[in-house]
Amino acid sequence: MDVLYDIYCDESCHLEHDRQKAMVLGGIWCADSKRKEIARQIRQIKKKHDLSPKYEVKWNKISRNKLNFYVELVEYFFSNTDLHFRTLVIPDKSLLRHEVYGQTHDEFYYKSYFGLLKTLLQPGDHYNIYLDIKDTRGEEKVRKLHECLCRNHYDYDRNIIRRVQQVRSHELELVALTDLFIGAMSYVHRELNGSVSKLRIIERIKQLSGYSLQRSTLYREDKFNIFIWHQTK
């Protein structure tokens, strides 16, 4: 029986000249039929910690006084069998050699998103993809990404990949939750250590996932899938 899935994507340090070492893409996915229930449960966790239902979950908002809330969010993700996460990490953008491969950084960006999503897309199922894109070329990127994904999956009638849509993280709980996990991955791969609270969140993710966050997982890892991308020689 075919299933409609929603994939909620976000990106960190993806610009070519932003002076940040690592580029991270990530996505959380679940069956569309579970979307409203999951959103309701996340709002209940916010209420438990005296936060507004409209409070925007963000990695950059982690602080000592909200640490317990963010720990509970991480624990909620790992306890919910309907939720899954995959991330693609480019550890050092300064090593990219676009000229050797006859590509621009923008073209590499789309290839990276395809690398992130290709293992999630199964023939016979259907997908809505939501992206939190922060720069002014968001709509153009959405259109281009949809074209690239459909072309690579021979999905010319857009029956598999039904929608690729730009959203804002404060509008959808699961885009915001994706921001939390890619923020943790970015923190690890940029080798930062200035926030004790963020390091606590990272340690909890390591404990619950069973991974160091510094190596790729097995290709078929279904809960917390990590792909550390390295350029071929």
MOZIKA-V361619 format. One record per residue. N is the residue number from 1. RES is the residue in one small letter. D_CENTER is the distance of its C-alpha to the mean C-alpha in Angstrom with 2 decimals. Layout:
n=N res=RES d_center=D_CENTER
n=N res=RES d_center=D_CENTER
//
This chain:
n=1 res=m d_center=26.59
n=2 res=d d_center=23.76
n=3 res=v d_center=20.79
n=4 res=l d_center=18.64
n=5 res=y d_center=14.94
n=6 res=d d_center=12.39
n=7 res=i d_center=8.80
n=8 res=y d_center=6.75
n=9 res=c d_center=4.45
n=10 res=d d_center=4.64
n=11 res=e d_center=6.48
n=12 res=s d_center=9.01
n=13 res=c d_center=12.56
n=14 res=h d_center=12.40
n=15 res=l d_center=16.02
n=16 res=e d_center=18.78
n=17 res=h d_center=21.13
n=18 res=d d_center=19.29
n=19 res=r d_center=20.91
n=20 res=q d_center=17.79
n=21 res=k d_center=17.83
n=22 res=a d_center=14.34
n=23 res=m d_center=11.63
n=24 res=v d_center=7.99
n=25 res=l d_center=5.31
n=26 res=g d_center=2.09
n=27 res=g d_center=3.02
n=28 res=i d_center=5.80
n=29 res=w d_center=9.15
n=30 res=c d_center=12.76
n=31 res=a d_center=16.13
n=32 res=d d_center=17.03
n=33 res=s d_center=20.11
n=34 res=k d_center=18.30
n=35 res=r d_center=16.30
n=36 res=k d_center=19.19
n=37 res=e d_center=20.13
n=38 res=i d_center=16.79
n=39 res=a d_center=16.78
n=40 res=r d_center=20.39
n=41 res=q d_center=19.81
n=42 res=i d_center=17.28
n=43 res=r d_center=19.94
n=44 res=q d_center=22.52
n=45 res=i d_center=20.86
n=46 res=k d_center=20.91
n=47 res=k d_center=24.54
n=48 res=k d_center=25.44
n=49 res=h d_center=24.53
n=50 res=d d_center=26.45
n=51 res=l d_center=23.59
n=52 res=s d_center=23.67
n=53 res=p d_center=21.73
n=54 res=k d_center=20.47
n=55 res=y d_center=19.27
n=56 res=e d_center=15.88
n=57 res=v d_center=13.63
n=58 res=k d_center=12.41
n=59 res=w d_center=12.21
n=60 res=n d_center=15.17
n=61 res=k d_center=17.18
n=62 res=i d_center=17.52
n=63 res=s d_center=21.27
n=64 res=r d_center=24.02
n=65 res=n d_center=25.11
n=66 res=k d_center=21.74
n=67 res=l d_center=20.90
n=68 res=n d_center=22.07
n=69 res=f d_center=19.92
n=70 res=y d_center=16.66
n=71 res=v d_center=18.00
n=72 res=e d_center=18.77
n=73 res=l d_center=15.33
n=74 res=v d_center=14.02
n=75 res=e d_center=17.08
n=76 res=y d_center=16.59
n=77 res=f d_center=13.27
n=78 res=f d_center=15.09
n=79 res=s d_center=18.23
n=80 res=n d_center=16.96
n=81 res=t d_center=17.37
n=82 res=d d_center=15.85
n=83 res=l d_center=12.26
n=84 res=h d_center=10.15
n=85 res=f d_center=6.94
n=86 res=r d_center=6.50
n=87 res=t d_center=5.78
n=88 res=l d_center=8.30
n=89 res=v d_center=10.39
n=90 res=i d_center=13.47
n=91 res=p d_center=15.61
n=92 res=d d_center=18.25
n=93 res=k d_center=18.20
n=94 res=s d_center=21.95
n=95 res=l d_center=22.63
n=96 res=l d_center=21.33
n=97 res=r d_center=24.43
n=98 res=h d_center=23.69
n=99 res=e d_center=27.44
n=100 res=v d_center=28.14
n=101 res=y d_center=25.90
n=102 res=g d_center=27.10
n=103 res=q d_center=23.85
n=104 res=t d_center=22.56
n=105 res=h d_center=19.42
n=106 res=d d_center=18.27
n=107 res=e d_center=19.04
n=108 res=f d_center=17.13
n=109 res=y d_center=14.03
n=110 res=y d_center=14.47
n=111 res=k d_center=15.30
n=112 res=s d_center=12.14
n=113 res=y d_center=10.08
n=114 res=f d_center=12.78
n=115 res=g d_center=12.40
n=116 res=l d_center=8.81
n=117 res=l d_center=10.02
n=118 res=k d_center=13.64
n=119 res=t d_center=13.80
n=120 res=l d_center=12.48
n=121 res=l d_center=15.12
n=122 res=q d_center=18.50
n=123 res=p d_center=21.81
n=124 res=g d_center=23.34
n=125 res=d d_center=20.28
n=126 res=h d_center=18.82
n=127 res=y d_center=15.44
n=128 res=n d_center=14.35
n=129 res=i d_center=11.21
n=130 res=y d_center=10.32
n=131 res=l d_center=8.91
n=132 res=d d_center=9.44
n=133 res=i d_center=11.56
n=134 res=k d_center=13.85
n=135 res=d d_center=16.67
n=136 res=t d_center=19.76
n=137 res=r d_center=19.10
n=138 res=g d_center=16.28
n=139 res=e d_center=18.42
n=140 res=e d_center=19.58
n=141 res=k d_center=16.18
n=142 res=v d_center=15.32
n=143 res=r d_center=18.71
n=144 res=k d_center=18.54
n=145 res=l d_center=15.24
n=146 res=h d_center=16.78
n=147 res=e d_center=19.93
n=148 res=c d_center=18.52
n=149 res=l d_center=16.65
n=150 res=c d_center=19.80
n=151 res=r d_center=22.13
n=152 res=n d_center=20.61
n=153 res=h d_center=20.81
n=154 res=y d_center=24.25
n=155 res=d d_center=23.04
n=156 res=y d_center=25.48
n=157 res=d d_center=26.16
n=158 res=r d_center=22.47
n=159 res=n d_center=23.11
n=160 res=i d_center=20.09
n=161 res=i d_center=17.47
n=162 res=r d_center=19.11
n=163 res=r d_center=17.01
n=164 res=v d_center=14.46
n=165 res=q d_center=14.64
n=166 res=q d_center=13.80
n=167 res=v d_center=13.53
n=168 res=r d_center=13.59
n=169 res=s d_center=11.52
n=170 res=h d_center=14.94
n=171 res=e d_center=15.68
n=172 res=l d_center=13.23
n=173 res=e d_center=12.62
n=174 res=l d_center=9.48
n=175 res=v d_center=7.73
n=176 res=a d_center=9.31
n=177 res=l d_center=8.38
n=178 res=t d_center=4.61
n=179 res=d d_center=6.49
n=180 res=l d_center=8.61
n=181 res=f d_center=6.93
n=182 res=i d_center=5.69
n=183 res=g d_center=9.12
n=184 res=a d_center=10.75
n=185 res=m d_center=9.82
n=186 res=s d_center=11.03
n=187 res=y d_center=14.00
n=188 res=v d_center=14.97
n=189 res=h d_center=14.96
n=190 res=r d_center=16.71
n=191 res=e d_center=19.16
n=192 res=l d_center=19.43
n=193 res=n d_center=21.47
n=194 res=g d_center=22.86
n=195 res=s d_center=21.57
n=196 res=v d_center=22.96
n=197 res=s d_center=20.82
n=198 res=k d_center=17.50
n=199 res=l d_center=19.04
n=200 res=r d_center=19.96
n=201 res=i d_center=16.44
n=202 res=i d_center=15.42
n=203 res=e d_center=18.58
n=204 res=r d_center=17.90
n=205 res=i d_center=14.56
n=206 res=k d_center=16.67
n=207 res=q d_center=19.42
n=208 res=l d_center=17.67
n=209 res=s d_center=15.63
n=210 res=g d_center=18.68
n=211 res=y d_center=16.92
n=212 res=s d_center=17.58
n=213 res=l d_center=14.01
n=214 res=q d_center=16.07
n=215 res=r d_center=16.66
n=216 res=s d_center=15.19
n=217 res=t d_center=15.57
n=218 res=l d_center=17.70
n=219 res=y d_center=16.58
n=220 res=r d_center=17.00
n=221 res=e d_center=15.29
n=222 res=d d_center=14.13
n=223 res=k d_center=12.77
n=224 res=f d_center=10.74
n=225 res=n d_center=10.56
n=226 res=i d_center=10.57
n=227 res=f d_center=11.92
n=228 res=i d_center=13.72
n=229 res=w d_center=15.02
n=230 res=h d_center=18.67
n=231 res=q d_center=20.88
n=232 res=t d_center=23.90
n=233 res=k d_center=27.23
//
